[in-house]
């Protein structure tokens, strides 16, 4: 369903499309700090793979190894930029089916990479997060699990509790970024009664301007709370 992940894969983010009956991937995209093991794996499994990485030496080593084992260079496109520069303007012909997030693990990059990758990932596609044992990555994974637009399908831990960890999620739906559409925020409300204004707001904002909905709700329910 998605490529096997091995301990020691180089940092980065990868997206792929599934293939035909053999289950291999057709198209991949990766955002990486350095491109080595994971880029090679996805190059083998994909019809085409895109690797976003500022690591020029990593690219050179990958291409050398591809030549040595007979992987055609046209199967991988390298974009030598960091993810915060490349992802916002990334344009693809179609959606992808597999993503692997293994770029900069400092805040807010795990969430930032996911935000821009999500629009390219198809519903029922998969996304993996590397180094979930790092608090900044785990924080974003906790959000995905609480928000439920993605479902956890696999958790891989090496070395016992607190060791190297990879989480794989399946995308269940496309979701607007405004907070009222996110189940993560609805879960924070104190009671089912308190959720009623949120449901009204979500319904009305589909057909009316935001301010025409929020001001009457604030007057009637005192919700949402003023800034």
Biotite code that builds the C-alpha atoms (Angstrom):
import biotite.structure as struc

atoms = struc.array([
    struc.Atom([0.000, 0.000, 0.000], chain_id="A", res_id=1, res_name="UNK", atom_name="CA", element="C"),
    struc.Atom([2.955, 2.285, 0.741], chain_id="A", res_id=2, res_name="UNK", atom_name="CA", element="C"),
    struc.Atom([6.730, 1.757, 0.697], chain_id="A", res_id=3, res_name="UNK", atom_name="CA", element="C"),
    struc.Atom([8.360, 0.106, 3.690], chain_id="A", res_id=4, res_name="UNK", atom_name="CA", element="C"),
    struc.Atom([10.215, 2.553, 5.912], chain_id="A", res_id=5, res_name="UNK", atom_name="CA", element="C"),
    struc.Atom([13.619, 1.691, 7.323], chain_id="A", res_id=6, res_name="UNK", atom_name="CA", element="C"),
    struc.Atom([15.552, 3.127, 10.249], chain_id="A", res_id=7, res_name="UNK", atom_name="CA", element="C"),
    struc.Atom([18.318, 5.424, 9.081], chain_id="A", res_id=8, res_name="UNK", atom_name="CA", element="C"),
    struc.Atom([16.481, 7.015, 6.164], chain_id="A", res_id=9, res_name="UNK", atom_name="CA", element="C"),
    struc.Atom([17.782, 10.483, 5.463], chain_id="A", res_id=10, res_name="UNK", atom_name="CA", element="C"),
    struc.Atom([15.705, 13.517, 6.541], chain_id="A", res_id=11, res_name="UNK", atom_name="CA", element="C"),
    struc.Atom([13.067, 14.919, 4.196], chain_id="A", res_id=12, res_name="UNK", atom_name="CA", element="C"),
    struc.Atom([9.449, 14.855, 3.047], chain_id="A", res_id=13, res_name="UNK", atom_name="CA", element="C"),
    struc.Atom([8.198, 12.546, 0.323], chain_id="A", res_id=14, res_name="UNK", atom_name="CA", element="C"),
    struc.Atom([4.993, 12.224, -1.667], chain_id="A", res_id=15, res_name="UNK", atom_name="CA", element="C"),
    struc.Atom([4.125, 9.403, -4.046], chain_id="A", res_id=16, res_name="UNK", atom_name="CA", element="C"),
    struc.Atom([1.280, 8.104, -6.200], chain_id="A", res_id=17, res_name="UNK", atom_name="CA", element="C"),
    struc.Atom([0.304, 4.410, -6.122], chain_id="A", res_id=18, res_name="UNK", atom_name="CA", element="C"),
    struc.Atom([0.823, 2.323, -9.215], chain_id="A", res_id=19, res_name="UNK", atom_name="CA", element="C"),
    struc.Atom([-1.270, -0.312, -10.907], chain_id="A", res_id=20, res_name="UNK", atom_name="CA", element="C"),
    struc.Atom([-1.830, -3.913, -9.806], chain_id="A", res_id=21, res_name="UNK", atom_name="CA", element="C"),
    struc.Atom([1.749, -4.378, -8.594], chain_id="A", res_id=22, res_name="UNK", atom_name="CA", element="C"),
    struc.Atom([1.129, -1.841, -5.797], chain_id="A", res_id=23, res_name="UNK", atom_name="CA", element="C"),
    struc.Atom([4.211, 0.230, -6.605], chain_id="A", res_id=24, res_name="UNK", atom_name="CA", element="C"),
    struc.Atom([4.147, 4.007, -6.631], chain_id="A", res_id=25, res_name="UNK", atom_name="CA", element="C"),
    struc.Atom([3.759, 6.012, -9.831], chain_id="A", res_id=26, res_name="UNK", atom_name="CA", element="C"),
    struc.Atom([4.744, 9.553, -8.909], chain_id="A", res_id=27, res_name="UNK", atom_name="CA", element="C"),
    struc.Atom([6.565, 10.801, -5.840], chain_id="A", res_id=28, res_name="UNK", atom_name="CA", element="C"),
    struc.Atom([7.548, 14.096, -4.294], chain_id="A", res_id=29, res_name="UNK", atom_name="CA", element="C"),
    struc.Atom([10.025, 14.608, -1.465], chain_id="A", res_id=30, res_name="UNK", atom_name="CA", element="C"),
    struc.Atom([11.012, 17.556, 0.705], chain_id="A", res_id=31, res_name="UNK", atom_name="CA", element="C"),
    struc.Atom([14.302, 16.831, 2.368], chain_id="A", res_id=32, res_name="UNK", atom_name="CA", element="C"),
    struc.Atom([17.235, 18.301, 4.232], chain_id="A", res_id=33, res_name="UNK", atom_name="CA", element="C"),
    struc.Atom([19.427, 15.718, 2.512], chain_id="A", res_id=34, res_name="UNK", atom_name="CA", element="C"),
    struc.Atom([18.427, 13.149, -0.078], chain_id="A", res_id=35, res_name="UNK", atom_name="CA", element="C"),
    struc.Atom([19.811, 9.630, 0.251], chain_id="A", res_id=36, res_name="UNK", atom_name="CA", element="C"),
    struc.Atom([18.112, 6.370, 1.334], chain_id="A", res_id=37, res_name="UNK", atom_name="CA", element="C"),
    struc.Atom([14.476, 7.459, 1.126], chain_id="A", res_id=38, res_name="UNK", atom_name="CA", element="C"),
    struc.Atom([15.001, 9.191, -2.218], chain_id="A", res_id=39, res_name="UNK", atom_name="CA", element="C"),
    struc.Atom([16.529, 6.030, -3.663], chain_id="A", res_id=40, res_name="UNK", atom_name="CA", element="C"),
    struc.Atom([13.689, 3.873, -2.307], chain_id="A", res_id=41, res_name="UNK", atom_name="CA", element="C"),
    struc.Atom([11.008, 6.119, -3.791], chain_id="A", res_id=42, res_name="UNK", atom_name="CA", element="C"),
    struc.Atom([12.922, 6.392, -7.062], chain_id="A", res_id=43, res_name="UNK", atom_name="CA", element="C"),
    struc.Atom([12.771, 2.599, -7.337], chain_id="A", res_id=44, res_name="UNK", atom_name="CA", element="C"),
    struc.Atom([9.087, 2.407, -6.356], chain_id="A", res_id=45, res_name="UNK", atom_name="CA", element="C"),
    struc.Atom([7.835, 5.417, -8.332], chain_id="A", res_id=46, res_name="UNK", atom_name="CA", element="C"),
    struc.Atom([7.254, 6.170, -11.962], chain_id="A", res_id=47, res_name="UNK", atom_name="CA", element="C"),
    struc.Atom([8.531, 9.641, -11.123], chain_id="A", res_id=48, res_name="UNK", atom_name="CA", element="C"),
    struc.Atom([9.786, 11.169, -7.898], chain_id="A", res_id=49, res_name="UNK", atom_name="CA", element="C"),
    struc.Atom([10.366, 14.825, -6.990], chain_id="A", res_id=50, res_name="UNK", atom_name="CA", element="C"),
    struc.Atom([12.895, 15.569, -4.281], chain_id="A", res_id=51, res_name="UNK", atom_name="CA", element="C"),
    struc.Atom([12.994, 19.052, -2.750], chain_id="A", res_id=52, res_name="UNK", atom_name="CA", element="C"),
    struc.Atom([16.316, 19.471, -0.964], chain_id="A", res_id=53, res_name="UNK", atom_name="CA", element="C"),
    struc.Atom([18.957, 22.213, -0.584], chain_id="A", res_id=54, res_name="UNK", atom_name="CA", element="C"),
    struc.Atom([21.634, 19.506, -0.220], chain_id="A", res_id=55, res_name="UNK", atom_name="CA", element="C"),
    struc.Atom([23.688, 19.614, -3.437], chain_id="A", res_id=56, res_name="UNK", atom_name="CA", element="C"),
    struc.Atom([26.139, 16.948, -2.263], chain_id="A", res_id=57, res_name="UNK", atom_name="CA", element="C"),
    struc.Atom([23.231, 14.671, -1.318], chain_id="A", res_id=58, res_name="UNK", atom_name="CA", element="C"),
    struc.Atom([21.840, 15.032, -4.815], chain_id="A", res_id=59, res_name="UNK", atom_name="CA", element="C"),
    struc.Atom([25.212, 14.177, -6.353], chain_id="A", res_id=60, res_name="UNK", atom_name="CA", element="C"),
    struc.Atom([25.530, 11.026, -4.218], chain_id="A", res_id=61, res_name="UNK", atom_name="CA", element="C"),
    struc.Atom([21.981, 9.922, -5.036], chain_id="A", res_id=62, res_name="UNK", atom_name="CA", element="C"),
    struc.Atom([22.530, 10.365, -8.771], chain_id="A", res_id=63, res_name="UNK", atom_name="CA", element="C"),
    struc.Atom([25.823, 8.454, -8.582], chain_id="A", res_id=64, res_name="UNK", atom_name="CA", element="C"),
    struc.Atom([24.101, 5.555, -6.827], chain_id="A", res_id=65, res_name="UNK", atom_name="CA", element="C"),
    struc.Atom([21.175, 5.638, -9.255], chain_id="A", res_id=66, res_name="UNK", atom_name="CA", element="C"),
    struc.Atom([23.639, 5.320, -12.135], chain_id="A", res_id=67, res_name="UNK", atom_name="CA", element="C"),
    struc.Atom([25.418, 2.451, -10.369], chain_id="A", res_id=68, res_name="UNK", atom_name="CA", element="C"),
    struc.Atom([22.255, 0.360, -9.854], chain_id="A", res_id=69, res_name="UNK", atom_name="CA", element="C"),
    struc.Atom([20.540, 1.299, -13.111], chain_id="A", res_id=70, res_name="UNK", atom_name="CA", element="C"),
    struc.Atom([17.787, 3.699, -12.029], chain_id="A", res_id=71, res_name="UNK", atom_name="CA", element="C"),
    struc.Atom([17.185, 6.157, -14.897], chain_id="A", res_id=72, res_name="UNK", atom_name="CA", element="C"),
    struc.Atom([17.857, 9.744, -13.830], chain_id="A", res_id=73, res_name="UNK", atom_name="CA", element="C"),
    struc.Atom([14.633, 10.956, -15.444], chain_id="A", res_id=74, res_name="UNK", atom_name="CA", element="C"),
    struc.Atom([12.701, 9.174, -12.663], chain_id="A", res_id=75, res_name="UNK", atom_name="CA", element="C"),
    struc.Atom([13.787, 11.814, -10.124], chain_id="A", res_id=76, res_name="UNK", atom_name="CA", element="C"),
    struc.Atom([13.467, 15.593, -10.342], chain_id="A", res_id=77, res_name="UNK", atom_name="CA", element="C"),
    struc.Atom([15.539, 17.506, -7.791], chain_id="A", res_id=78, res_name="UNK", atom_name="CA", element="C"),
    struc.Atom([14.483, 20.976, -6.602], chain_id="A", res_id=79, res_name="UNK", atom_name="CA", element="C"),
    struc.Atom([17.456, 22.432, -4.728], chain_id="A", res_id=80, res_name="UNK", atom_name="CA", element="C"),
    struc.Atom([15.537, 24.643, -2.316], chain_id="A", res_id=81, res_name="UNK", atom_name="CA", element="C"),
    struc.Atom([14.359, 24.457, 1.275], chain_id="A", res_id=82, res_name="UNK", atom_name="CA", element="C"),
    struc.Atom([10.750, 23.449, 1.847], chain_id="A", res_id=83, res_name="UNK", atom_name="CA", element="C"),
    struc.Atom([9.593, 26.879, 3.032], chain_id="A", res_id=84, res_name="UNK", atom_name="CA", element="C"),
    struc.Atom([10.772, 28.318, -0.305], chain_id="A", res_id=85, res_name="UNK", atom_name="CA", element="C"),
    struc.Atom([9.708, 25.542, -2.666], chain_id="A", res_id=86, res_name="UNK", atom_name="CA", element="C"),
    struc.Atom([6.427, 24.189, -1.298], chain_id="A", res_id=87, res_name="UNK", atom_name="CA", element="C"),
    struc.Atom([4.276, 27.368, -1.364], chain_id="A", res_id=88, res_name="UNK", atom_name="CA", element="C"),
    struc.Atom([4.783, 27.728, -5.132], chain_id="A", res_id=89, res_name="UNK", atom_name="CA", element="C"),
    struc.Atom([4.936, 24.043, -6.030], chain_id="A", res_id=90, res_name="UNK", atom_name="CA", element="C"),
    struc.Atom([2.766, 23.185, -9.040], chain_id="A", res_id=91, res_name="UNK", atom_name="CA", element="C"),
    struc.Atom([1.934, 19.563, -9.943], chain_id="A", res_id=92, res_name="UNK", atom_name="CA", element="C"),
    struc.Atom([-0.133, 18.136, -12.785], chain_id="A", res_id=93, res_name="UNK", atom_name="CA", element="C"),
    struc.Atom([-2.108, 15.876, -10.447], chain_id="A", res_id=94, res_name="UNK", atom_name="CA", element="C"),
    struc.Atom([-2.460, 14.802, -6.830], chain_id="A", res_id=95, res_name="UNK", atom_name="CA", element="C"),
    struc.Atom([-0.107, 12.400, -5.102], chain_id="A", res_id=96, res_name="UNK", atom_name="CA", element="C"),
    struc.Atom([-0.880, 9.376, -2.977], chain_id="A", res_id=97, res_name="UNK", atom_name="CA", element="C"),
    struc.Atom([2.017, 9.090, -0.560], chain_id="A", res_id=98, res_name="UNK", atom_name="CA", element="C"),
    struc.Atom([3.894, 11.702, 1.452], chain_id="A", res_id=99, res_name="UNK", atom_name="CA", element="C"),
    struc.Atom([6.826, 11.244, 3.801], chain_id="A", res_id=100, res_name="UNK", atom_name="CA", element="C"),
    struc.Atom([7.659, 14.236, 6.007], chain_id="A", res_id=101, res_name="UNK", atom_name="CA", element="C"),
    struc.Atom([11.288, 14.179, 7.077], chain_id="A", res_id=102, res_name="UNK", atom_name="CA", element="C"),
    struc.Atom([12.576, 17.718, 6.680], chain_id="A", res_id=103, res_name="UNK", atom_name="CA", element="C"),
    struc.Atom([13.487, 20.270, 9.333], chain_id="A", res_id=104, res_name="UNK", atom_name="CA", element="C"),
    struc.Atom([12.031, 19.054, 12.646], chain_id="A", res_id=105, res_name="UNK", atom_name="CA", element="C"),
    struc.Atom([12.166, 22.443, 14.379], chain_id="A", res_id=106, res_name="UNK", atom_name="CA", element="C"),
    struc.Atom([8.944, 24.339, 15.075], chain_id="A", res_id=107, res_name="UNK", atom_name="CA", element="C"),
    struc.Atom([6.897, 25.146, 12.959], chain_id="A", res_id=108, res_name="UNK", atom_name="CA", element="C"),
    struc.Atom([8.284, 23.102, 10.054], chain_id="A", res_id=109, res_name="UNK", atom_name="CA", element="C"),
    struc.Atom([6.468, 19.757, 10.561], chain_id="A", res_id=110, res_name="UNK", atom_name="CA", element="C"),
    struc.Atom([3.128, 21.600, 10.486], chain_id="A", res_id=111, res_name="UNK", atom_name="CA", element="C"),
    struc.Atom([4.273, 23.984, 7.749], chain_id="A", res_id=112, res_name="UNK", atom_name="CA", element="C"),
    struc.Atom([5.406, 21.166, 5.455], chain_id="A", res_id=113, res_name="UNK", atom_name="CA", element="C"),
    struc.Atom([2.139, 19.288, 6.082], chain_id="A", res_id=114, res_name="UNK", atom_name="CA", element="C"),
    struc.Atom([0.067, 22.411, 5.367], chain_id="A", res_id=115, res_name="UNK", atom_name="CA", element="C"),
    struc.Atom([1.487, 22.862, 1.864], chain_id="A", res_id=116, res_name="UNK", atom_name="CA", element="C"),
    struc.Atom([1.730, 19.145, 1.072], chain_id="A", res_id=117, res_name="UNK", atom_name="CA", element="C"),
    struc.Atom([-1.861, 18.449, 2.110], chain_id="A", res_id=118, res_name="UNK", atom_name="CA", element="C"),
    struc.Atom([-3.288, 20.256, -0.922], chain_id="A", res_id=119, res_name="UNK", atom_name="CA", element="C"),
    struc.Atom([-1.319, 17.919, -3.206], chain_id="A", res_id=120, res_name="UNK", atom_name="CA", element="C"),
    struc.Atom([-2.259, 14.724, -1.348], chain_id="A", res_id=121, res_name="UNK", atom_name="CA", element="C"),
    struc.Atom([-5.403, 12.992, -2.537], chain_id="A", res_id=122, res_name="UNK", atom_name="CA", element="C"),
    struc.Atom([-8.160, 11.819, -0.195], chain_id="A", res_id=123, res_name="UNK", atom_name="CA", element="C"),
    struc.Atom([-7.338, 8.248, 0.916], chain_id="A", res_id=124, res_name="UNK", atom_name="CA", element="C"),
    struc.Atom([-3.676, 8.953, 0.236], chain_id="A", res_id=125, res_name="UNK", atom_name="CA", element="C"),
    struc.Atom([-1.019, 8.395, 2.897], chain_id="A", res_id=126, res_name="UNK", atom_name="CA", element="C"),
    struc.Atom([1.417, 10.631, 4.746], chain_id="A", res_id=127, res_name="UNK", atom_name="CA", element="C"),
    struc.Atom([4.284, 9.538, 6.981], chain_id="A", res_id=128, res_name="UNK", atom_name="CA", element="C"),
    struc.Atom([6.089, 11.562, 9.643], chain_id="A", res_id=129, res_name="UNK", atom_name="CA", element="C"),
    struc.Atom([9.670, 10.747, 10.559], chain_id="A", res_id=130, res_name="UNK", atom_name="CA", element="C"),
    struc.Atom([11.147, 11.222, 14.060], chain_id="A", res_id=131, res_name="UNK", atom_name="CA", element="C"),
    struc.Atom([7.816, 11.417, 15.889], chain_id="A", res_id=132, res_name="UNK", atom_name="CA", element="C"),
    struc.Atom([9.801, 11.012, 19.127], chain_id="A", res_id=133, res_name="UNK", atom_name="CA", element="C"),
    struc.Atom([10.837, 14.684, 18.703], chain_id="A", res_id=134, res_name="UNK", atom_name="CA", element="C"),
    struc.Atom([8.295, 16.914, 20.544], chain_id="A", res_id=135, res_name="UNK", atom_name="CA", element="C"),
    struc.Atom([7.660, 19.305, 17.632], chain_id="A", res_id=136, res_name="UNK", atom_name="CA", element="C"),
    struc.Atom([6.813, 16.412, 15.296], chain_id="A", res_id=137, res_name="UNK", atom_name="CA", element="C"),
    struc.Atom([4.756, 14.613, 17.942], chain_id="A", res_id=138, res_name="UNK", atom_name="CA", element="C"),
    struc.Atom([2.786, 17.815, 18.594], chain_id="A", res_id=139, res_name="UNK", atom_name="CA", element="C"),
    struc.Atom([1.644, 17.939, 14.985], chain_id="A", res_id=140, res_name="UNK", atom_name="CA", element="C"),
    struc.Atom([0.847, 14.217, 14.951], chain_id="A", res_id=141, res_name="UNK", atom_name="CA", element="C"),
    struc.Atom([-1.254, 14.733, 18.093], chain_id="A", res_id=142, res_name="UNK", atom_name="CA", element="C"),
    struc.Atom([-3.185, 17.419, 16.210], chain_id="A", res_id=143, res_name="UNK", atom_name="CA", element="C"),
    struc.Atom([-3.806, 15.108, 13.232], chain_id="A", res_id=144, res_name="UNK", atom_name="CA", element="C"),
    struc.Atom([-5.111, 12.346, 15.481], chain_id="A", res_id=145, res_name="UNK", atom_name="CA", element="C"),
    struc.Atom([-7.373, 14.673, 17.478], chain_id="A", res_id=146, res_name="UNK", atom_name="CA", element="C"),
    struc.Atom([-8.662, 16.504, 14.405], chain_id="A", res_id=147, res_name="UNK", atom_name="CA", element="C"),
    struc.Atom([-9.522, 13.287, 12.532], chain_id="A", res_id=148, res_name="UNK", atom_name="CA", element="C"),
    struc.Atom([-9.175, 14.562, 8.980], chain_id="A", res_id=149, res_name="UNK", atom_name="CA", element="C"),
    struc.Atom([-6.398, 11.936, 8.952], chain_id="A", res_id=150, res_name="UNK", atom_name="CA", element="C"),
    struc.Atom([-6.453, 8.514, 10.599], chain_id="A", res_id=151, res_name="UNK", atom_name="CA", element="C"),
    struc.Atom([-3.419, 6.718, 12.039], chain_id="A", res_id=152, res_name="UNK", atom_name="CA", element="C"),
    struc.Atom([-2.798, 3.471, 10.153], chain_id="A", res_id=153, res_name="UNK", atom_name="CA", element="C"),
    struc.Atom([0.654, 2.477, 11.410], chain_id="A", res_id=154, res_name="UNK", atom_name="CA", element="C"),
    struc.Atom([3.113, 3.407, 14.147], chain_id="A", res_id=155, res_name="UNK", atom_name="CA", element="C"),
    struc.Atom([6.668, 2.106, 13.785], chain_id="A", res_id=156, res_name="UNK", atom_name="CA", element="C"),
    struc.Atom([8.971, 2.351, 16.820], chain_id="A", res_id=157, res_name="UNK", atom_name="CA", element="C"),
    struc.Atom([12.616, 1.307, 16.917], chain_id="A", res_id=158, res_name="UNK", atom_name="CA", element="C"),
    struc.Atom([14.474, 0.871, 20.187], chain_id="A", res_id=159, res_name="UNK", atom_name="CA", element="C"),
    struc.Atom([11.492, 0.739, 22.537], chain_id="A", res_id=160, res_name="UNK", atom_name="CA", element="C"),
    struc.Atom([9.506, 3.538, 24.131], chain_id="A", res_id=161, res_name="UNK", atom_name="CA", element="C"),
    struc.Atom([11.050, 6.925, 23.358], chain_id="A", res_id=162, res_name="UNK", atom_name="CA", element="C"),
    struc.Atom([13.072, 5.521, 20.453], chain_id="A", res_id=163, res_name="UNK", atom_name="CA", element="C"),
    struc.Atom([13.037, 6.466, 16.788], chain_id="A", res_id=164, res_name="UNK", atom_name="CA", element="C"),
    struc.Atom([9.402, 6.578, 15.611], chain_id="A", res_id=165, res_name="UNK", atom_name="CA", element="C"),
    struc.Atom([7.538, 6.870, 12.304], chain_id="A", res_id=166, res_name="UNK", atom_name="CA", element="C"),
    struc.Atom([3.768, 7.416, 12.049], chain_id="A", res_id=167, res_name="UNK", atom_name="CA", element="C"),
    struc.Atom([1.741, 6.755, 8.895], chain_id="A", res_id=168, res_name="UNK", atom_name="CA", element="C"),
    struc.Atom([-1.659, 8.420, 8.384], chain_id="A", res_id=169, res_name="UNK", atom_name="CA", element="C"),
    struc.Atom([-4.391, 8.114, 5.775], chain_id="A", res_id=170, res_name="UNK", atom_name="CA", element="C"),
    struc.Atom([-6.096, 11.282, 4.588], chain_id="A", res_id=171, res_name="UNK", atom_name="CA", element="C"),
    struc.Atom([-9.855, 10.973, 5.146], chain_id="A", res_id=172, res_name="UNK", atom_name="CA", element="C"),
    struc.Atom([-11.054, 14.272, 3.700], chain_id="A", res_id=173, res_name="UNK", atom_name="CA", element="C"),
    struc.Atom([-10.112, 17.703, 2.415], chain_id="A", res_id=174, res_name="UNK", atom_name="CA", element="C"),
    struc.Atom([-10.736, 20.264, 5.136], chain_id="A", res_id=175, res_name="UNK", atom_name="CA", element="C"),
    struc.Atom([-10.780, 24.096, 5.202], chain_id="A", res_id=176, res_name="UNK", atom_name="CA", element="C"),
    struc.Atom([-8.194, 25.648, 7.522], chain_id="A", res_id=177, res_name="UNK", atom_name="CA", element="C"),
    struc.Atom([-10.611, 27.941, 9.421], chain_id="A", res_id=178, res_name="UNK", atom_name="CA", element="C"),
    struc.Atom([-10.902, 26.748, 13.019], chain_id="A", res_id=179, res_name="UNK", atom_name="CA", element="C"),
    struc.Atom([-14.663, 26.199, 12.989], chain_id="A", res_id=180, res_name="UNK", atom_name="CA", element="C"),
    struc.Atom([-14.252, 23.385, 10.448], chain_id="A", res_id=181, res_name="UNK", atom_name="CA", element="C"),
    struc.Atom([-11.688, 21.514, 12.568], chain_id="A", res_id=182, res_name="UNK", atom_name="CA", element="C"),
    struc.Atom([-12.850, 18.812, 14.973], chain_id="A", res_id=183, res_name="UNK", atom_name="CA", element="C"),
    struc.Atom([-9.747, 19.521, 17.051], chain_id="A", res_id=184, res_name="UNK", atom_name="CA", element="C"),
    struc.Atom([-11.315, 22.826, 18.138], chain_id="A", res_id=185, res_name="UNK", atom_name="CA", element="C"),
    struc.Atom([-14.824, 21.434, 18.602], chain_id="A", res_id=186, res_name="UNK", atom_name="CA", element="C"),
    struc.Atom([-13.467, 18.873, 21.047], chain_id="A", res_id=187, res_name="UNK", atom_name="CA", element="C"),
    struc.Atom([-12.293, 21.708, 23.286], chain_id="A", res_id=188, res_name="UNK", atom_name="CA", element="C"),
    struc.Atom([-15.816, 23.045, 23.842], chain_id="A", res_id=189, res_name="UNK", atom_name="CA", element="C"),
    struc.Atom([-17.193, 22.143, 27.283], chain_id="A", res_id=190, res_name="UNK", atom_name="CA", element="C"),
    struc.Atom([-20.470, 20.413, 26.415], chain_id="A", res_id=191, res_name="UNK", atom_name="CA", element="C"),
    struc.Atom([-22.732, 19.313, 23.530], chain_id="A", res_id=192, res_name="UNK", atom_name="CA", element="C"),
    struc.Atom([-24.864, 22.415, 24.132], chain_id="A", res_id=193, res_name="UNK", atom_name="CA", element="C"),
    struc.Atom([-21.820, 24.639, 23.715], chain_id="A", res_id=194, res_name="UNK", atom_name="CA", element="C"),
    struc.Atom([-21.156, 23.042, 20.314], chain_id="A", res_id=195, res_name="UNK", atom_name="CA", element="C"),
    struc.Atom([-24.489, 24.256, 18.888], chain_id="A", res_id=196, res_name="UNK", atom_name="CA", element="C"),
    struc.Atom([-23.275, 27.774, 17.962], chain_id="A", res_id=197, res_name="UNK", atom_name="CA", element="C"),
    struc.Atom([-20.282, 26.221, 16.185], chain_id="A", res_id=198, res_name="UNK", atom_name="CA", element="C"),
    struc.Atom([-22.513, 24.017, 14.080], chain_id="A", res_id=199, res_name="UNK", atom_name="CA", element="C"),
    struc.Atom([-24.770, 26.967, 13.243], chain_id="A", res_id=200, res_name="UNK", atom_name="CA", element="C"),
    struc.Atom([-21.733, 29.058, 12.299], chain_id="A", res_id=201, res_name="UNK", atom_name="CA", element="C"),
    struc.Atom([-20.279, 26.391, 10.020], chain_id="A", res_id=202, res_name="UNK", atom_name="CA", element="C"),
    struc.Atom([-23.583, 25.972, 8.216], chain_id="A", res_id=203, res_name="UNK", atom_name="CA", element="C"),
    struc.Atom([-24.270, 29.665, 7.758], chain_id="A", res_id=204, res_name="UNK", atom_name="CA", element="C"),
    struc.Atom([-20.755, 30.635, 6.654], chain_id="A", res_id=205, res_name="UNK", atom_name="CA", element="C"),
    struc.Atom([-21.137, 28.368, 3.638], chain_id="A", res_id=206, res_name="UNK", atom_name="CA", element="C"),
    struc.Atom([-23.680, 30.816, 2.187], chain_id="A", res_id=207, res_name="UNK", atom_name="CA", element="C"),
    struc.Atom([-23.187, 34.124, 4.068], chain_id="A", res_id=208, res_name="UNK", atom_name="CA", element="C"),
    struc.Atom([-20.239, 36.465, 4.697], chain_id="A", res_id=209, res_name="UNK", atom_name="CA", element="C"),
    struc.Atom([-18.338, 35.633, 7.882], chain_id="A", res_id=210, res_name="UNK", atom_name="CA", element="C"),
    struc.Atom([-19.153, 38.885, 9.719], chain_id="A", res_id=211, res_name="UNK", atom_name="CA", element="C"),
    struc.Atom([-22.900, 38.576, 9.092], chain_id="A", res_id=212, res_name="UNK", atom_name="CA", element="C"),
    struc.Atom([-22.793, 35.237, 10.878], chain_id="A", res_id=213, res_name="UNK", atom_name="CA", element="C"),
    struc.Atom([-20.358, 35.872, 13.722], chain_id="A", res_id=214, res_name="UNK", atom_name="CA", element="C"),
    struc.Atom([-21.763, 39.161, 15.050], chain_id="A", res_id=215, res_name="UNK", atom_name="CA", element="C"),
    struc.Atom([-25.343, 37.865, 15.624], chain_id="A", res_id=216, res_name="UNK", atom_name="CA", element="C"),
    struc.Atom([-23.992, 34.696, 17.220], chain_id="A", res_id=217, res_name="UNK", atom_name="CA", element="C"),
    struc.Atom([-21.846, 36.719, 19.574], chain_id="A", res_id=218, res_name="UNK", atom_name="CA", element="C"),
    struc.Atom([-24.847, 38.836, 20.584], chain_id="A", res_id=219, res_name="UNK", atom_name="CA", element="C"),
    struc.Atom([-27.168, 35.849, 21.021], chain_id="A", res_id=220, res_name="UNK", atom_name="CA", element="C"),
    struc.Atom([-24.839, 33.262, 22.613], chain_id="A", res_id=221, res_name="UNK", atom_name="CA", element="C"),
    struc.Atom([-21.815, 35.286, 23.692], chain_id="A", res_id=222, res_name="UNK", atom_name="CA", element="C"),
    struc.Atom([-19.916, 32.954, 21.369], chain_id="A", res_id=223, res_name="UNK", atom_name="CA", element="C"),
    struc.Atom([-17.305, 32.956, 20.025], chain_id="A", res_id=224, res_name="UNK", atom_name="CA", element="C"),
    struc.Atom([-15.675, 34.940, 22.797], chain_id="A", res_id=225, res_name="UNK", atom_name="CA", element="C"),
    struc.Atom([-14.419, 38.368, 21.874], chain_id="A", res_id=226, res_name="UNK", atom_name="CA", element="C"),
    struc.Atom([-10.700, 38.892, 21.302], chain_id="A", res_id=227, res_name="UNK", atom_name="CA", element="C"),
])
